[in-house]
């Protein structure tokens, strides 16, 4: 078993095996992770709230179940962090806003309850861009989260706190939300693995603010296998989410080790061409590694008629309406950069919104059509690595590497593919609707022939 100071870097599968065999207790694992949080969080600011006492109580309960032979599954006794836009009963949930600094929800979000039902140990709440409306996690009220690969840079967002916590062993897994890339961008920028599941696969009740056509909740971990373990607990019917799947979730881990030879893939050429040169090099190496697994790979180009910018109007408009309701129309406590972004939605006309819905549907159809003759698509997760912490440009919308698949609703996984000038870069794997298992299988296969997901930022030592 790993040294105590290394326990936070166990993969979920490794920790679950050690817990099941009695080699490790959940309390020892939880205490080791809490010690890392105490040491590292003052610098990184990944957590806004640490639930030490209740986490230790959860861990003791998991150990009692284990000793009685009643383990609930792979997540029983595993420390997990929750992004601070997802409700936790009785625990402050701010949504990244100073207005909600004392807000204590009465009930858990659906996904948090799913994790608790699986025996997960809830560690605390992770920092987010204000109202999850940005990609830097530079929160004006609770401070910026710093990227552990370079403390002068941001970790991506808006799930930057969750990403930094996973990257530094301050949790074994975390929840993020993804409206325009907010799980995948920080996964790319901090060198971890993150999944945006198929739209509706994970219920969103109790996660705010809501953008119905674009919001997803996804797992953030060190490996594709760990994402599969988390997703099995998270997925399933949510009667209060109108877009949620109605069938019980199946297994996402069962086929992880099946060979991928014979699969067909397509490079999203537009996204490969747009990336910085070093990221293009890493992407070419990752593609070759997948090709060497006997996968046939060709290229796919986005149809010229697609209009991702129009589709984004839907996200901006729905976000504005949701936040307007949360704040009763009084945005005085919101940072000007976020207020400016909300105004993009406020300024949209009914014509703009309806045209955006049509554009979103056209994107979904185009991606589905590309996947008719292919099993998955490949691209760099983002065209550049983490940038220095700076004021967020609320109207910037210069890339659709991530957000295109919020519009299309397809599952998209990001796995580390190497280091570009000292900073991580991620490979994005996009699959057919409701075929999250294959996406995770591809990611796992890549991680069996590479070691990028095992690299750690030097800051942690």
Secondary structure, DSSP 8 states (H G I E B T S, - for coil): ---GGGGGG--HHHHHHHHHHTSS-HHHHHHHHHHHHHHHHHHH--EEEE-HHHHHHHHHHHHHHHHTT---STTTT-EEEEETTB-BTTBB--TT-GGGTT-B-SS--HHHHHHHHTT-EEEEEE--SGGG--SS-EETTTEE-EETTEEEEE--SSSHHHHHHHHTTS-SEEEEEESSSTTHHHHHHHT-EEEE-STTSB--TTBSS--TTT-EEEEEESSHHHHHHHHHHH-B--TT-TTS--S----SSTTTTS--TT-EEEEEHHHHHHS-HHHHHHHHHHHHHHHTTT-EEEEE---TT--HHHHHHHHHHHHHHHHHHHTTT--TTS-HHHHHHHHHHHT--HHHHHHHHHHHHHHHHHHHHHTTS-SEEEEESSSS---B-----TT-----TTTHHHHH---EEEEEEEEETTEEEEEEEEE-TT-HHHHHHHHHHHHHS--GGG---GGG-
